[in-house]
Amino acid sequence: MWFVAALVTILAWGTADLFYKKGNDPNDSHSAMKTTIMVGLVMGLHVLFYYVIYEGISYDWHNLVLYLPVSAMYILSMAIGYFGLRYIEVSISSPISNSSGAVTAVLGFLVMGNSVSWLQLVAILMILIGILLLSIFEKEQDDATLKAEGVKIDKKYRFGAIAILFPILYMIIDGMGTFLDSYYLEYRKLMPEDQANMSYELTFLIVALILWAYLEWVKKEPVFVFNEKDKGLAAIFETLGQFFYVGAVSTKEAIIVAPLISAYAIVSVILGRIFLKEKLKAKHYFVIGAIMIGIMILGFYDA
């Protein structure tokens, strides 16, 4: 059953990326905030109906504060990712964002004294060089577009060329969150895994309610949750993937689950190409493939 759980996670998170992109309206300045709200609401419902009602798990509210640094990193990275999808293709954003394992590996080496093999170093370099190349490709493409439109390029005030910073920020912050997660649950063993996941999802719910109140009362921007179809589907697939991910990594086959699930970015690339008609050149796919190989190498060694 571990393989089925891993496969569902791959498809769910890859599909979530597709709907994140579809639901991110460039004409709505609050679009990313609304996506955050939808994800938080769905995760809150998951805690209530699955953990509390179905599983009957009692929650220690002290863990909400204890786990807050980890939750904050995860939620902040996701919010940045939602905002950045307005300006960059999901086919490029997802592989970069999913390279956070490189950040986790570096932090583990520097802070916790974890050993790093030569193959892991090669994988990290592949990821970093790949990100650099994608940044260069994005700048070239943006310059070409502006030139074709007859727009004079002002290097001080261009946004398109720096759009790739959003998935890079996601990668760094999410990698820090994963590192803290490992420190909390494996190194210090501060709480059980179910308490950590409940803390994360409840924190996301609280953030969602605060943002909802902010939009409604301060910005006078109504949020009609039942009208946010794409954002709602993204939230459902995100939570579905999270649920099956926990089931997959808790088995004895966890050593191959991590690199397998890390490949969900490939699903994002394929879906972006099919449904969003994102056009990438051969050099993009070559670099994205190299990044994915680096991610899988780190996944095998990290597991």
Phi and psi in degrees as GROMACS dihedral restraints (atoms count N, CA, C in turn):
[ dihedral_restraints ]
;  ai    aj    ak    al  type     phi  dphi    fc
    3     4     5     6     1   -61.2    20    10
    4     5     6     7     1   -36.6    20    10
    6     7     8     9     1   -67.7    20    10
    7     8     9    10     1   -39.6    20    10
    9    10    11    12     1   -62.8    20    10
   10    11    12    13     1   -44.0    20    10
   12    13    14    15     1   -62.0    20    10
   13    14    15    16     1   -43.0    20    10
   15    16    17    18     1   -64.9    20    10
   16    17    18    19     1   -41.3    20    10
   18    19    20    21     1   -64.5    20    10
   19    20    21    22     1   -42.2    20    10
   21    22    23    24     1   -62.4    20    10
   22    23    24    25     1   -40.1    20    10
   24    25    26    27     1   -61.5    20    10
   25    26    27    28     1   -45.9    20    10
   27    28    29    30     1   -58.9    20    10
   28    29    30    31     1   -49.5    20    10
   30    31    32    33     1   -67.3    20    10
   31    32    33    34     1   -38.5    20    10
   33    34    35    36     1   -67.3    20    10
   34    35    36    37     1   -48.1    20    10
   36    37    38    39     1   -70.6    20    10
   37    38    39    40     1   -35.7    20    10
   39    40    41    42     1   -64.4    20    10
   40    41    42    43     1   -41.3    20    10
   42    43    44    45     1   -68.5    20    10
   43    44    45    46     1   -36.5    20    10
   45    46    47    48     1   -58.5    20    10
   46    47    48    49     1   -41.9    20    10
   48    49    50    51     1   -59.0    20    10
   49    50    51    52     1   -40.4    20    10
   51    52    53    54     1   -60.1    20    10
   52    53    54    55     1   -47.5    20    10
   54    55    56    57     1   -75.0    20    10
   55    56    57    58     1   -26.8    20    10
   57    58    59    60     1   -59.4    20    10
   58    59    60    61     1   -45.8    20    10
   60    61    62    63     1   -66.8    20    10
   61    62    63    64     1   -44.8    20    10
   63    64    65    66     1   -63.5    20    10
   64    65    66    67     1   -37.1    20    10
   66    67    68    69     1   -82.6    20    10
   67    68    69    70     1    -8.2    20    10
   69    70    71    72     1   -87.4    20    10
   70    71    72    73     1    95.8    20    10
   72    73    74    75     1   -81.1    20    10
   73    74    75    76     1   115.8    20    10
   75    76    77    78     1   -66.3    20    10
   76    77    78    79     1   -17.0    20    10
   78    79    80    81     1   -90.5    20    10
   79    80    81    82     1    -3.3    20    10
   81    82    83    84     1  -113.9    20    10
   82    83    84    85     1   110.2    20    10
   84    85    86    87     1   -67.1    20    10
   85    86    87    88     1   -15.5    20    10
   87    88    89    90     1  -105.4    20    10
   88    89    90    91     1    13.1    20    10
   90    91    92    93     1   -60.4    20    10
   91    92    93    94     1   -47.3    20    10
   93    94    95    96     1   -63.5    20    10
   94    95    96    97     1   -36.9    20    10
   96    97    98    99     1   -65.1    20    10
   97    98    99   100     1   -38.5    20    10
   99   100   101   102     1   -67.4    20    10
  100   101   102   103     1   -36.3    20    10
  102   103   104   105     1   -62.3    20    10
  103   104   105   106     1   -44.2    20    10
  105   106   107   108     1   -58.7    20    10
  106   107   108   109     1   -40.7    20    10
  108   109   110   111     1   -62.2    20    10
  109   110   111   112     1   -46.2    20    10
  111   112   113   114     1   -63.3    20    10
  112   113   114   115     1   -42.6    20    10
  114   115   116   117     1   -64.1    20    10
  115   116   117   118     1   -43.4    20    10
  117   118   119   120     1   -62.6    20    10
  118   119   120   121     1   -39.9    20    10
  120   121   122   123     1   -65.9    20    10
  121   122   123   124     1   -43.7    20    10
  123   124   125   126     1   -65.9    20    10
  124   125   126   127     1   -41.3    20    10
  126   127   128   129     1   -64.9    20    10
  127   128   129   130     1   -37.5    20    10
  129   130   131   132     1   -62.5    20    10
  130   131   132   133     1   -41.5    20    10
  132   133   134   135     1   -64.8    20    10
  133   134   135   136     1   -35.4    20    10
  135   136   137   138     1   -63.3    20    10
  136   137   138   139     1   -43.1    20    10
  138   139   140   141     1   -60.3    20    10
  139   140   141   142     1   -46.5    20    10
  141   142   143   144     1   -64.7    20    10
  142   143   144   145     1   -51.8    20    10
  144   145   146   147     1   -82.4    20    10
  145   146   147   148     1   -31.8    20    10
  147   148   149   150     1   -92.5    20    10
  148   149   150   151     1   -60.5    20    10
  150   151   152   153     1   -68.5    20    10
  151   152   153   154     1   -45.3    20    10
  153   154   155   156     1   -82.9    20    10
  154   155   156   157     1   -55.5    20    10
  156   157   158   159     1   -78.3    20    10
  157   158   159   160     1   -49.4    20    10
  159   160   161   162     1   -77.0    20    10
  160   161   162   163     1   -50.8    20    10
  162   163   164   165     1   -82.8    20    10
  163   164   165   166     1   -24.2    20    10
  165   166   167   168     1    68.7    20    10
  166   167   168   169     1    31.1    20    10
  168   169   170   171     1   -82.3    20    10
  169   170   171   172     1   131.2    20    10
  171   172   173   174     1   -87.0    20    10
  172   173   174   175     1   136.2    20    10
  174   175   176   177     1  -103.6    20    10
  175   176   177   178     1   133.8    20    10
  177   178   179   180     1   -91.2    20    10
  178   179   180   181     1   107.6    20    10
  180   181   182   183     1   -66.5    20    10
  181   182   183   184     1   -15.3    20    10
  183   184   185   186     1   -62.2    20    10
  184   185   186   187     1   -30.7    20    10
  186   187   188   189     1   -68.5    20    10
  187   188   189   190     1   -23.5    20    10
  189   190   191   192     1   -60.6    20    10
  190   191   192   193     1   -43.1    20    10
  192   193   194   195     1   -76.4    20    10
  193   194   195   196     1   -41.4    20    10
  195   196   197   198     1   -61.7    20    10
  196   197   198   199     1   -38.7    20    10
  198   199   200   201     1   -90.1    20    10
  199   200   201   202     1    -0.2    20    10
  201   202   203   204     1   -55.8    20    10
  202   203   204   205     1   -41.8    20    10
  204   205   206   207     1   -58.7    20    10
  205   206   207   208     1   -38.0    20    10
  207   208   209   210     1   -70.1    20    10
  208   209   210   211     1   -48.2    20    10
  210   211   212   213     1   -58.0    20    10
  211   212   213   214     1   -41.4    20    10
  213   214   215   216     1   -61.6    20    10
  214   215   216   217     1   -41.4    20    10
  216   217   218   219     1   -63.7    20    10
  217   218   219   220     1   -46.7    20    10
  219   220   221   222     1   -62.7    20    10
  220   221   222   223     1   -47.5    20    10
  222   223   224   225     1   -67.2    20    10
  223   224   225   226     1   -41.7    20    10
  225   226   227   228     1   -62.8    20    10
  226   227   228   229     1   -43.2    20    10
  228   229   230   231     1   -62.4    20    10
  229   230   231   232     1   -41.4    20    10
  231   232   233   234     1   -67.4    20    10
  232   233   234   235     1   -40.0    20    10
  234   235   236   237     1   -62.6    20    10
  235   236   237   238     1   -41.5    20    10
  237   238   239   240     1   -63.6    20    10
  238   239   240   241     1   -40.5    20    10
  240   241   242   243     1   -62.2    20    10
  241   242   243   244     1   -41.2    20    10
  243   244   245   246     1   -62.2    20    10
  244   245   246   247     1   -42.6    20    10
  246   247   248   249     1   -66.2    20    10
  247   248   249   250     1   -42.1    20    10
  249   250   251   252     1   -67.9    20    10
  250   251   252   253     1   -26.7    20    10
  252   253   254   255     1   -64.2    20    10
  253   254   255   256     1   -14.0    20    10
  255   256   257   258     1   -68.0    20    10
  256   257   258   259     1   -24.2    20    10
  258   259   260   261     1  -117.7    20    10
  259   260   261   262     1    -2.5    20    10
  261   262   263   264     1  -144.8    20    10
  262   263   264   265     1   149.2    20    10
  264   265   266   267     1   -65.2    20    10
  265   266   267   268     1   141.6    20    10
  267   268   269   270     1   -65.4    20    10
  268   269   270   271     1   -26.0    20    10
  270   271   272   273     1   -63.5    20    10
  271   272   273   274     1   -27.0    20    10
  273   274   275   276     1   -97.4    20    10
  274   275   276   277     1   -40.0    20    10
  276   277   278   279     1   -63.0    20    10
  277   278   279   280     1   -45.4    20    10
  279   280   281   282     1   -63.2    20    10
  280   281   282   283     1   -47.6    20    10
  282   283   284   285     1   -61.4    20    10
  283   284   285   286     1   -37.0    20    10
  285   286   287   288     1   -67.9    20    10
  286   287   288   289     1   -48.3    20    10
  288   289   290   291     1   -57.6    20    10
  289   290   291   292     1   -37.7    20    10
  291   292   293   294     1   -79.6    20    10
  292   293   294   295     1     4.4    20    10
  294   295   296   297     1   -89.0    20    10
  295   296   297   298     1    13.3    20    10
  297   298   299   300     1   -62.4    20    10
  298   299   300   301     1   -18.5    20    10
  300   301   302   303     1   -60.5    20    10
  301   302   303   304     1   -28.5    20    10
  303   304   305   306     1   -66.3    20    10
  304   305   306   307     1   -41.4    20    10
  306   307   308   309     1   -64.6    20    10
  307   308   309   310     1   -43.6    20    10
  309   310   311   312     1   -60.8    20    10
  310   311   312   313     1   -42.2    20    10
  312   313   314   315     1   -63.4    20    10
  313   314   315   316     1   -42.7    20    10
  315   316   317   318     1   -65.1    20    10
  316   317   318   319     1   -44.2    20    10
  318   319   320   321     1   -64.4    20    10
  319   320   321   322     1   -39.6    20    10
  321   322   323   324     1   -61.4    20    10
  322   323   324   325     1   -37.6    20    10
  324   325   326   327     1   -70.3    20    10
  325   326   327   328     1   -44.5    20    10
  327   328   329   330     1   -76.2    20    10
  328   329   330   331     1   -39.4    20    10
  330   331   332   333     1   -96.2    20    10
  331   332   333   334     1   -45.7    20    10
  333   334   335   336     1  -102.2    20    10
  334   335   336   337     1     0.8    20    10
  336   337   338   339     1    71.4    20    10
  337   338   339   340     1    23.2    20    10
  339   340   341   342     1   -65.8    20    10
  340   341   342   343     1   144.9    20    10
  342   343   344   345     1   -77.3    20    10
  343   344   345   346     1   145.7    20    10
  345   346   347   348     1  -125.5    20    10
  346   347   348   349     1   120.8    20    10
  348   349   350   351     1   -79.5    20    10
  349   350   351   352     1   167.8    20    10
  351   352   353   354     1   -64.9    20    10
  352   353   354   355     1   -32.0    20    10
  354   355   356   357     1   -69.6    20    10
  355   356   357   358     1   -36.9    20    10
  357   358   359   360     1   -64.5    20    10
  358   359   360   361     1   -40.0    20    10
  360   361   362   363     1   -62.5    20    10
  361   362   363   364     1   -40.9    20    10
  363   364   365   366     1   -61.9    20    10
  364   365   366   367     1   -42.0    20    10
  366   367   368   369     1   -63.2    20    10
  367   368   369   370     1   -43.2    20    10
  369   370   371   372     1   -62.0    20    10
  370   371   372   373     1   -42.9    20    10
  372   373   374   375     1   -64.5    20    10
  373   374   375   376     1   -39.5    20    10
  375   376   377   378     1   -59.3    20    10
  376   377   378   379     1   -42.8    20    10
  378   379   380   381     1   -66.8    20    10
  379   380   381   382     1   -47.2    20    10
  381   382   383   384     1   -65.8    20    10
  382   383   384   385     1   -43.1    20    10
  384   385   386   387     1   -65.6    20    10
  385   386   387   388     1   -38.8    20    10
  387   388   389   390     1   -61.3    20    10
  388   389   390   391     1   -43.0    20    10
  390   391   392   393     1   -63.1    20    10
  391   392   393   394     1   -42.1    20    10
  393   394   395   396     1   -60.8    20    10
  394   395   396   397     1   -43.9    20    10
  396   397   398   399     1   -65.1    20    10
  397   398   399   400     1   -41.1    20    10
  399   400   401   402     1   -63.3    20    10
  400   401   402   403     1   -36.6    20    10
  402   403   404   405     1   -62.3    20    10
  403   404   405   406     1   -43.5    20    10
  405   406   407   408     1   -64.0    20    10
  406   407   408   409     1   -43.6    20    10
  408   409   410   411     1   -62.0    20    10
  409   410   411   412     1   -41.3    20    10
  411   412   413   414     1   -62.4    20    10
  412   413   414   415     1   -42.0    20    10
  414   415   416   417     1   -64.9    20    10
  415   416   417   418     1   -44.0    20    10
  417   418   419   420     1   -60.7    20    10
  418   419   420   421     1   -43.2    20    10
  420   421   422   423     1   -66.5    20    10
  421   422   423   424     1   -40.6    20    10
  423   424   425   426     1   -66.3    20    10
  424   425   426   427     1   -41.9    20    10
  426   427   428   429     1   -62.0    20    10
  427   428   429   430     1   -42.5    20    10
  429   430   431   432     1   -63.9    20    10
  430   431   432   433     1   -40.0    20    10
  432   433   434   435     1   -64.2    20    10
  433   434   435   436     1   -46.5    20    10
  435   436   437   438     1   -63.2    20    10
  436   437   438   439     1   -40.0    20    10
  438   439   440   441     1   -65.2    20    10
  439   440   441   442     1   -40.9    20    10
  441   442   443   444     1   -64.6    20    10
  442   443   444   445     1   -31.5    20    10
  444   445   446   447     1   -85.9    20    10
  445   446   447   448     1    -0.7    20    10
  447   448   449   450     1    74.8    20    10
  448   449   450   451     1    23.0    20    10
  450   451   452   453     1   -93.1    20    10
  451   452   453   454     1   131.3    20    10
  453   454   455   456     1   -74.1    20    10
  454   455   456   457     1   127.6    20    10
  456   457   458   459     1   -81.3    20    10
  457   458   459   460     1   119.0    20    10
  459   460   461   462     1  -108.6    20    10
  460   461   462   463     1   107.7    20    10
  462   463   464   465     1   -63.8    20    10
  463   464   465   466     1   -19.9    20    10
  465   466   467   468     1   -80.2    20    10
  466   467   468   469     1   -24.1    20    10
  468   469   470   471     1  -125.8    20    10
  469   470   471   472     1    29.8    20    10
  471   472   473   474     1   -95.8    20    10
  472   473   474   475     1   137.4    20    10
  474   475   476   477     1  -104.5    20    10
  475   476   477   478     1   -37.3    20    10
  477   478   479   480     1   -56.1    20    10
  478   479   480   481     1   -41.7    20    10
  480   481   482   483     1   -69.6    20    10
  481   482   483   484     1   -22.1    20    10
  483   484   485   486     1  -103.3    20    10
  484   485   486   487     1     8.2    20    10
  486   487   488   489     1   -60.4    20    10
  487   488   489   490     1   -28.2    20    10
  489   490   491   492     1   -67.0    20    10
  490   491   492   493     1   -13.6    20    10
  492   493   494   495     1   -64.1    20    10
  493   494   495   496     1   -28.1    20    10
  495   496   497   498     1   -64.6    20    10
  496   497   498   499     1   -51.7    20    10
  498   499   500   501     1   -65.5    20    10
  499   500   501   502     1   -28.2    20    10
  501   502   503   504     1   -67.2    20    10
  502   503   504   505     1   -42.7    20    10
  504   505   506   507     1   -62.5    20    10
  505   506   507   508     1   -41.2    20    10
  507   508   509   510     1   -57.0    20    10
  508   509   510   511     1   -48.0    20    10
  510   511   512   513     1   -57.2    20    10
  511   512   513   514     1   -46.7    20    10
  513   514   515   516     1   -66.6    20    10
  514   515   516   517     1   -49.4    20    10
  516   517   518   519     1   -69.2    20    10
  517   518   519   520     1   -41.5    20    10
  519   520   521   522     1   -65.3    20    10
  520   521   522   523     1   -37.4    20    10
  522   523   524   525     1   -62.6    20    10
  523   524   525   526     1   -38.6    20    10
  525   526   527   528     1   -64.8    20    10
  526   527   528   529     1   -38.8    20    10
  528   529   530   531     1   -63.8    20    10
  529   530   531   532     1   -43.0    20    10
  531   532   533   534     1   -63.7    20    10
  532   533   534   535     1   -39.3    20    10
  534   535   536   537     1   -62.0    20    10
  535   536   537   538     1   -47.4    20    10
  537   538   539   540     1   -63.1    20    10
  538   539   540   541     1   -38.1    20    10
  540   541   542   543     1   -59.0    20    10
  541   542   543   544     1   -45.9    20    10
  543   544   545   546     1   -63.0    20    10
  544   545   546   547     1   -39.7    20    10
  546   547   548   549     1   -64.3    20    10
  547   548   549   550     1   -43.3    20    10
  549   550   551   552     1   -67.9    20    10
  550   551   552   553     1   -48.4    20    10
  552   553   554   555     1   -93.0    20    10
  553   554   555   556     1   -30.1    20    10
  555   556   557   558     1  -104.9    20    10
  556   557   558   559     1   -45.1    20    10
  558   559   560   561     1   -79.4    20    10
  559   560   561   562     1   -50.1    20    10
  561   562   563   564     1   -95.6    20    10
  562   563   564   565     1   -20.7    20    10
  564   565   566   567     1    51.0    20    10
  565   566   567   568     1    55.3    20    10
  567   568   569   570     1   -77.4    20    10
  568   569   570   571     1   -23.7    20    10
  570   571   572   573     1  -162.7    20    10
  571   572   573   574     1   159.7    20    10
  573   574   575   576     1   -67.7    20    10
  574   575   576   577     1   161.8    20    10
  576   577   578   579     1   -64.1    20    10
  577   578   579   580     1   -38.7    20    10
  579   580   581   582     1   -66.4    20    10
  580   581   582   583     1   -35.8    20    10
  582   583   584   585     1   -67.4    20    10
  583   584   585   586     1   -36.8    20    10
  585   586   587   588     1   -66.2    20    10
  586   587   588   589     1   -44.6    20    10
  588   589   590   591     1   -67.0    20    10
  589   590   591   592     1   -38.8    20    10
  591   592   593   594     1   -64.7    20    10
  592   593   594   595     1   -39.4    20    10
  594   595   596   597     1   -62.4    20    10
  595   596   597   598     1   -44.5    20    10
  597   598   599   600     1   -61.5    20    10
  598   599   600   601     1   -47.6    20    10
  600   601   602   603     1   -70.9    20    10
  601   602   603   604     1   -35.8    20    10
  603   604   605   606     1   -68.4    20    10
  604   605   606   607     1   -38.2    20    10
  606   607   608   609     1   -63.3    20    10
  607   608   609   610     1   -40.9    20    10
  609   610   611   612     1   -61.4    20    10
  610   611   612   613     1   -39.4    20    10
  612   613   614   615     1   -63.0    20    10
  613   614   615   616     1   -44.8    20    10
  615   616   617   618     1   -61.5    20    10
  616   617   618   619     1   -44.1    20    10
  618   619   620   621     1   -60.0    20    10
  619   620   621   622     1   -42.9    20    10
  621   622   623   624     1   -61.4    20    10
  622   623   624   625     1   -43.5    20    10
  624   625   626   627     1   -65.9    20    10
  625   626   627   628     1   -38.2    20    10
  627   628   629   630     1   -65.1    20    10
  628   629   630   631     1   -45.9    20    10
  630   631   632   633     1   -64.5    20    10
  631   632   633   634     1   -38.5    20    10
  633   634   635   636     1   -62.1    20    10
  634   635   636   637     1   -46.3    20    10
  636   637   638   639     1   -62.6    20    10
  637   638   639   640     1   -38.8    20    10
  639   640   641   642     1   -62.7    20    10
  640   641   642   643     1   -46.0    20    10
  642   643   644   645     1   -66.3    20    10
  643   644   645   646     1   -41.5    20    10
  645   646   647   648     1   -71.4    20    10
  646   647   648   649     1   -45.7    20    10
  648   649   650   651     1   -95.6    20    10
  649   650   651   652     1   -34.2    20    10
  651   652   653   654     1   -93.1    20    10
  652   653   654   655     1   -51.5    20    10
  654   655   656   657     1   -86.7    20    10
  655   656   657   658     1    -7.9    20    10
  657   658   659   660     1    54.2    20    10
  658   659   660   661     1    37.1    20    10
  660   661   662   663     1  -109.2    20    10
  661   662   663   664     1   106.0    20    10
  663   664   665   666     1   -68.1    20    10
  664   665   666   667     1   142.9    20    10
  666   667   668   669     1  -116.5    20    10
  667   668   669   670     1   107.6    20    10
  669   670   671   672     1   -98.3    20    10
  670   671   672   673     1    93.7    20    10
  672   673   674   675     1   -60.6    20    10
  673   674   675   676     1   -32.1    20    10
  675   676   677   678     1   -79.1    20    10
  676   677   678   679     1    -9.7    20    10
  678   679   680   681     1   -94.0    20    10
  679   680   681   682     1    -9.9    20    10
  681   682   683   684     1   -90.2    20    10
  682   683   684   685     1    70.3    20    10
  684   685   686   687     1   -62.1    20    10
  685   686   687   688     1   -53.5    20    10
  687   688   689   690     1   -65.0    20    10
  688   689   690   691     1   -42.3    20    10
  690   691   692   693     1   -65.1    20    10
  691   692   693   694     1   -38.8    20    10
  693   694   695   696     1   -65.4    20    10
  694   695   696   697     1   -41.5    20    10
  696   697   698   699     1   -65.4    20    10
  697   698   699   700     1   -39.1    20    10
  699   700   701   702     1   -60.5    20    10
  700   701   702   703     1   -43.5    20    10
  702   703   704   705     1   -64.1    20    10
  703   704   705   706     1   -40.9    20    10
  705   706   707   708     1   -65.2    20    10
  706   707   708   709     1   -45.9    20    10
  708   709   710   711     1   -67.5    20    10
  709   710   711   712     1   -35.3    20    10
  711   712   713   714     1   -61.4    20    10
  712   713   714   715     1   -47.8    20    10
  714   715   716   717     1   -69.1    20    10
  715   716   717   718     1   -37.6    20    10
  717   718   719   720     1   -60.7    20    10
  718   719   720   721     1   -45.2    20    10
  720   721   722   723     1   -62.9    20    10
  721   722   723   724     1   -40.3    20    10
  723   724   725   726     1   -61.1    20    10
  724   725   726   727     1   -41.3    20    10
  726   727   728   729     1   -63.8    20    10
  727   728   729   730     1   -48.9    20    10
  729   730   731   732     1   -73.7    20    10
  730   731   732   733     1   -26.9    20    10
  732   733   734   735     1   -61.6    20    10
  733   734   735   736     1   -45.9    20    10
  735   736   737   738     1   -60.1    20    10
  736   737   738   739     1   -40.9    20    10
  738   739   740   741     1   -66.2    20    10
  739   740   741   742     1   -35.3    20    10
  741   742   743   744     1   -72.8    20    10
  742   743   744   745     1   -44.2    20    10
  744   745   746   747     1   -78.0    20    10
  745   746   747   748     1   -11.4    20    10
  747   748   749   750     1   -88.7    20    10
  748   749   750   751     1     6.5    20    10
  750   751   752   753     1   -98.7    20    10
  751   752   753   754     1   172.0    20    10
  753   754   755   756     1   -71.0    20    10
  754   755   756   757     1   -12.6    20    10
  756   757   758   759     1   -91.3    20    10
  757   758   759   760     1    15.8    20    10
  759   760   761   762     1   -58.2    20    10
  760   761   762   763     1   -23.9    20    10
  762   763   764   765     1   -63.4    20    10
  763   764   765   766     1   -26.3    20    10
  765   766   767   768     1  -109.6    20    10
  766   767   768   769     1    -4.1    20    10
  768   769   770   771     1   -70.6    20    10
  769   770   771   772     1   -43.1    20    10
  771   772   773   774     1   -58.6    20    10
  772   773   774   775     1   -52.7    20    10
  774   775   776   777     1   -67.5    20    10
  775   776   777   778     1   -29.5    20    10
  777   778   779   780     1   -66.2    20    10
  778   779   780   781     1   -47.2    20    10
  780   781   782   783     1   -70.4    20    10
  781   782   783   784     1   -30.5    20    10
  783   784   785   786     1   -61.1    20    10
  784   785   786   787     1   -18.2    20    10
  786   787   788   789     1   -79.3    20    10
  787   788   789   790     1     5.2    20    10
  789   790   791   792     1   -63.3    20    10
  790   791   792   793     1   -21.4    20    10
  792   793   794   795     1   -61.5    20    10
  793   794   795   796     1   -28.4    20    10
  795   796   797   798     1   -63.6    20    10
  796   797   798   799     1   -39.1    20    10
  798   799   800   801     1   -61.7    20    10
  799   800   801   802     1   -40.8    20    10
  801   802   803   804     1   -61.4    20    10
  802   803   804   805     1   -42.9    20    10
  804   805   806   807     1   -62.9    20    10
  805   806   807   808     1   -45.5    20    10
  807   808   809   810     1   -65.5    20    10
  808   809   810   811     1   -45.8    20    10
  810   811   812   813     1   -66.2    20    10
  811   812   813   814     1   -37.5    20    10
  813   814   815   816     1   -63.2    20    10
  814   815   816   817     1   -37.6    20    10
  816   817   818   819     1   -70.5    20    10
  817   818   819   820     1   -38.7    20    10
  819   820   821   822     1   -78.4    20    10
  820   821   822   823     1   -51.8    20    10
  822   823   824   825     1   -93.6    20    10
  823   824   825   826     1   -29.8    20    10
  825   826   827   828     1  -100.8    20    10
  826   827   828   829     1    -3.6    20    10
  828   829   830   831     1    57.0    20    10
  829   830   831   832     1    36.2    20    10
  831   832   833   834     1   -72.8    20    10
  832   833   834   835     1   127.0    20    10
  834   835   836   837     1  -103.5    20    10
  835   836   837   838     1   116.8    20    10
  837   838   839   840     1  -118.6    20    10
  838   839   840   841     1   152.1    20    10
  840   841   842   843     1   -88.6    20    10
  841   842   843   844     1   168.2    20    10
  843   844   845   846     1   -57.7    20    10
  844   845   846   847     1   -37.1    20    10
  846   847   848   849     1   -65.2    20    10
  847   848   849   850     1   -32.6    20    10
  849   850   851   852     1   -63.5    20    10
  850   851   852   853     1   -48.0    20    10
  852   853   854   855     1   -65.1    20    10
  853   854   855   856     1   -35.3    20    10
  855   856   857   858     1   -63.3    20    10
  856   857   858   859     1   -46.8    20    10
  858   859   860   861     1   -68.4    20    10
  859   860   861   862     1   -41.1    20    10
  861   862   863   864     1   -60.8    20    10
  862   863   864   865     1   -40.0    20    10
  864   865   866   867     1   -62.5    20    10
  865   866   867   868     1   -40.7    20    10
  867   868   869   870     1   -64.6    20    10
  868   869   870   871     1   -40.4    20    10
  870   871   872   873     1   -62.1    20    10
  871   872   873   874     1   -42.7    20    10
  873   874   875   876     1   -64.8    20    10
  874   875   876   877     1   -37.4    20    10
  876   877   878   879     1   -63.3    20    10
  877   878   879   880     1   -42.5    20    10
  879   880   881   882     1   -60.9    20    10
  880   881   882   883     1   -41.6    20    10
  882   883   884   885     1   -61.9    20    10
  883   884   885   886     1   -43.9    20    10
  885   886   887   888     1   -66.3    20    10
  886   887   888   889     1   -38.8    20    10
  888   889   890   891     1   -60.8    20    10
  889   890   891   892     1   -47.2    20    10
  891   892   893   894     1   -62.9    20    10
  892   893   894   895     1   -37.4    20    10
  894   895   896   897     1   -61.7    20    10
  895   896   897   898     1   -44.5    20    10
  897   898   899   900     1   -62.5    20    10
  898   899   900   901     1   -45.0    20    10
  900   901   902   903     1   -75.1    20    10
  901   902   903   904     1   -34.6    20    10
  903   904   905   906     1   -68.0    20    10
  904   905   906   907     1   -36.9    20    10
